[in-house]
Amino acid sequence: MTSELGPHQVNSGKVSRKDGDGYQLGLEKSTKNKYSLAQIDDYLDLLRYKFPHKPPVKMTLEARLSNRYASGTWGFGFWNDPFGMGIGGGGKLRLLPVLPNAAWFFYGSSENYLTLRDDQPGNGFHVKTFRSPLLPSLMSLFALPSIPLVLWQTGRRIVRRVGRSIIKEDGMSLDIDVETWHVYHLSWDESQVSFVVDNDLVFSTNIVPRGRLGVVIWIDNQYFRFDQSGKLEFGTLELNKEQWLEIRSLILE
């Protein structure tokens, strides 16, 4: 099924084929405030209700990184491209955001803090699932009056508290040398998501994403921080050297 995956490249991002069945997703040097992305996916030009995958589905691949402390984010798994406003790797036909549904192996550099819960990993290498109600994207327009809340710290803490009552998530940090090859396996069933590394079950959860999802494998230099204190920051990071994510033996079933 790898032939169904298409590349998406922004600025210094580059996707190249490696050894027949593999890919290298690389970011060249770039300055701060310049977003760069290398991604392969199977959903970019689709409306969300036409995304290819629903449970049961499995992903297996081998992966390694150029630098365990890469700047930005990288990962692989399934998601619903919730931002959908031309941000990052998607958004061509998805003009309004929705609540997130995802299951993936995810890395965020220390500038990131991507969790609404205080007991969940917000950066570093980890596994994570998100489960949210399947609300129409037009519903996001009703959230516009609440935007002033994010302009002050107490309001942002309220937003985090309300958000985690609606968006359920579960995950765990992984202590793995990502610069060496490992076999990663993700199994998404209707009642459980399981994560396996090198044939060892590392995490399973019944917080299962809803709806149809797309495959996404990416590396970028973006960060987003929304932490317990209510601190809200986002942007892009300088790349003072090349960094890449290499994958091979990708199987979807």
C-alpha positions as CSV (number, residue, x, y, z in Angstrom):
1,M,0.0,0.0,0.0
2,T,3.0,2.3,0.1
3,S,2.3,3.3,-3.6
4,E,-0.8,5.2,-2.3
5,L,1.4,7.5,-0.2
6,G,2.2,10.9,-1.7
7,P,5.0,13.4,-0.8
8,H,4.4,16.9,0.5
9,Q,7.4,19.3,0.8
10,V,7.5,22.9,2.1
11,N,10.5,25.2,1.9
12,S,13.7,23.2,2.9
13,G,11.7,19.9,3.3
14,K,12.6,17.1,0.8
15,V,11.2,13.6,0.4
16,S,13.3,11.1,-1.5
17,R,13.0,7.3,-2.1
18,K,15.6,5.1,-0.5
19,D,16.5,1.5,-1.4
20,G,13.3,0.7,-3.3
21,D,10.8,0.5,-0.4
22,G,12.1,3.3,1.8
23,Y,11.9,7.0,2.2
24,Q,14.1,9.7,3.6
25,L,12.2,12.8,4.8
26,G,14.8,15.5,5.3
27,L,15.0,19.2,6.3
28,E,17.9,21.3,5.1
29,K,19.4,24.2,7.1
30,S,17.0,27.1,7.4
31,T,16.5,30.3,9.4
32,K,14.1,30.8,12.2
33,N,10.5,31.8,11.2
34,K,10.7,29.7,8.0
35,Y,8.4,26.7,8.2
36,S,9.9,23.5,6.6
37,L,8.1,20.2,6.2
38,A,8.8,16.8,4.6
39,Q,5.8,14.5,4.7
40,I,4.2,11.5,3.1
41,D,0.5,10.8,3.5
42,D,-2.6,9.3,1.9
43,Y,-5.2,11.9,2.6
44,L,-4.0,15.4,1.5
45,D,-6.5,16.0,-1.2
46,L,-9.4,14.3,0.4
47,L,-12.3,15.6,2.4
48,R,-12.3,14.2,6.0
49,Y,-15.2,11.9,5.5
50,K,-13.3,10.2,2.7
51,F,-10.1,9.6,4.7
52,P,-8.9,6.1,3.9
53,H,-8.7,4.3,7.2
54,K,-11.0,3.0,9.9
55,P,-10.5,0.2,12.4
56,P,-9.2,-2.5,12.3
57,V,-6.0,-1.3,10.7
58,K,-2.3,-1.8,11.4
59,M,0.9,0.0,10.5
60,T,4.4,-1.5,10.7
61,L,7.6,0.2,9.6
62,E,11.3,0.5,10.5
63,A,12.6,4.0,11.3
64,R,15.6,5.9,12.4
65,L,16.5,9.6,13.0
66,S,19.5,11.7,12.2
67,N,19.4,13.3,15.7
68,R,17.5,12.2,18.8
69,Y,17.2,15.9,19.8
70,A,15.8,17.1,16.5
71,S,14.3,20.6,16.4
72,G,10.5,20.6,15.8
73,T,8.3,17.5,15.5
74,W,8.3,14.2,13.7
75,G,6.3,11.0,13.9
76,F,4.1,8.5,12.1
77,G,0.6,7.1,12.6
78,F,-3.0,8.0,11.9
79,W,-4.8,11.4,12.3
80,N,-7.7,13.4,11.1
81,D,-5.7,16.6,10.1
82,P,-7.7,18.6,12.7
83,F,-6.3,22.0,12.0
84,G,-7.2,21.9,8.3
85,M,-6.5,25.6,7.5
86,G,-3.5,25.1,5.2
87,I,-1.4,24.7,8.4
88,G,1.4,22.2,8.2
89,G,0.9,19.3,5.9
90,G,-2.8,19.5,5.1
91,G,-5.8,21.7,4.7
92,K,-6.3,22.0,0.9
93,L,-9.9,20.9,1.1
94,R,-10.4,21.2,4.9
95,L,-10.9,24.9,5.5
96,L,-12.1,24.7,9.1
97,P,-10.6,23.0,12.1
98,V,-12.2,20.1,14.0
99,L,-11.3,18.3,17.3
100,P,-8.4,15.9,17.1
101,N,-8.6,12.2,16.6
102,A,-5.2,10.4,16.3
103,A,-3.0,7.5,17.2
104,W,0.7,7.8,16.6
105,F,4.3,7.7,17.6
106,F,5.2,11.3,18.2
107,Y,8.3,13.4,19.0
108,G,8.3,17.1,20.0
109,S,11.4,19.0,20.9
110,S,11.6,20.7,24.3
111,E,10.0,23.9,23.0
112,N,6.7,21.9,22.5
113,Y,4.1,21.1,25.0
114,L,1.3,19.2,23.3
115,T,-1.0,17.8,25.9
116,L,-4.0,19.1,27.8
117,R,-3.4,16.7,30.8
118,D,-0.8,17.3,33.5
119,D,0.1,13.6,33.7
120,Q,0.8,13.1,30.0
121,P,4.0,13.6,28.0
122,G,4.0,17.0,26.2
123,N,7.3,16.6,24.4
124,G,10.1,14.1,23.8
125,F,9.4,10.8,22.1
126,H,6.1,9.2,23.1
127,V,3.0,7.3,22.0
128,K,-0.3,9.1,22.1
129,T,-4.0,8.7,21.2
130,F,-6.7,11.4,21.0
131,R,-10.4,10.7,21.1
132,S,-12.8,13.6,20.4
133,P,-16.5,14.0,19.4
134,L,-17.1,14.0,15.7
135,L,-18.6,17.5,15.4
136,P,-19.0,19.2,12.0
137,S,-16.2,21.6,11.1
138,L,-18.8,24.4,10.9
139,M,-19.2,24.1,14.7
140,S,-15.7,25.6,15.1
141,L,-17.3,29.0,14.1
142,F,-19.3,28.9,17.4
143,A,-15.9,28.9,19.3
144,L,-14.9,32.3,17.9
145,P,-16.5,34.3,20.8
146,S,-14.2,32.4,23.2
147,I,-11.0,33.5,21.4
148,P,-10.5,36.5,23.8
149,L,-10.0,34.0,26.6
150,V,-6.6,33.0,25.2
151,L,-5.4,36.6,25.6
152,W,-4.9,36.3,29.3
153,Q,-3.3,33.6,31.4
154,T,-6.2,32.7,33.6
155,G,-8.4,32.4,30.5
156,R,-5.9,30.0,28.9
157,R,-6.0,27.8,32.0
158,I,-9.8,27.6,31.7
159,V,-9.5,26.7,28.0
160,R,-7.1,23.8,29.0
161,R,-9.5,22.6,31.7
162,V,-12.5,22.7,29.4
163,G,-10.5,21.1,26.5
164,R,-9.4,18.0,28.5
165,S,-13.1,17.4,29.5
166,I,-13.9,17.1,25.8
167,I,-10.7,15.8,24.2
168,K,-9.7,12.5,25.8
169,E,-6.0,11.4,25.4
170,D,-3.7,8.7,26.6
171,G,0.0,8.1,26.1
172,M,3.4,7.2,27.5
173,S,7.0,8.4,27.1
174,L,9.4,6.1,25.3
175,D,13.1,5.7,26.2
176,I,14.4,4.5,22.9
177,D,17.6,5.4,20.9
178,V,15.8,6.7,17.8
179,E,19.1,7.1,15.9
180,T,19.3,3.4,15.4
181,W,16.8,1.2,13.4
182,H,13.8,-0.1,15.3
183,V,10.6,-1.8,14.1
184,Y,7.5,0.1,15.1
185,H,4.0,-1.4,15.0
186,L,0.7,0.4,15.7
187,S,-2.6,-1.6,15.8
188,W,-5.9,0.4,15.8
189,D,-9.0,-1.6,16.7
190,E,-12.5,-0.4,17.6
191,S,-11.9,-0.9,21.3
192,Q,-8.1,-0.7,21.7
193,V,-4.9,0.9,20.3
194,S,-1.6,-1.0,20.8
195,F,2.0,0.2,20.3
196,V,4.8,-2.3,19.8
197,V,8.5,-1.7,19.4
198,D,10.9,-4.5,18.3
199,N,8.1,-7.1,19.1
200,D,7.6,-5.8,22.6
201,L,4.3,-4.3,23.6
202,V,5.1,-0.9,25.1
203,F,1.6,0.6,25.5
204,S,-2.1,-0.1,24.9
205,T,-5.1,2.0,25.6
206,N,-8.9,2.0,25.2
207,I,-8.8,5.7,24.4
208,V,-9.5,5.0,20.7
209,P,-9.8,7.7,18.0
210,R,-13.2,8.2,16.3
211,G,-14.0,8.5,12.6
212,R,-11.9,8.0,9.5
213,L,-8.2,8.8,9.6
214,G,-5.3,9.2,7.2
215,V,-1.7,8.0,7.4
216,V,0.9,10.7,8.2
217,I,4.7,10.3,8.4
218,W,6.5,13.6,8.7
219,I,9.3,15.8,10.1
220,D,9.1,19.6,10.5
221,N,10.6,22.5,12.5
222,Q,7.4,23.6,14.1
223,Y,6.6,24.0,17.8
224,F,3.5,24.6,19.8
225,R,3.4,25.1,23.6
226,F,0.3,25.2,25.8
227,D,1.4,24.2,29.2
228,Q,-0.1,23.9,32.7
229,S,0.6,27.5,33.6
230,G,-1.4,28.7,30.6
231,K,1.7,29.7,28.6
232,L,0.8,29.7,24.9
233,E,3.6,29.9,22.2
234,F,4.0,28.7,18.7
235,G,6.3,29.2,15.8
236,T,9.2,27.6,13.9
237,L,12.7,26.8,15.0
238,E,16.1,27.5,13.3
239,L,17.7,24.5,11.7
240,N,21.5,24.9,12.0
241,K,22.1,21.6,10.4
242,E,20.3,19.0,8.3
243,Q,18.0,16.6,10.0
244,W,16.1,13.6,8.6
245,L,13.7,10.8,9.3
246,E,14.3,7.6,7.4
247,I,11.8,4.8,7.1
248,R,11.7,1.4,5.3
249,S,9.6,-1.8,5.2
250,L,6.3,0.1,5.6
251,I,3.3,-2.1,5.7
252,L,-0.4,-1.1,6.1
253,E,-3.0,-3.8,6.6
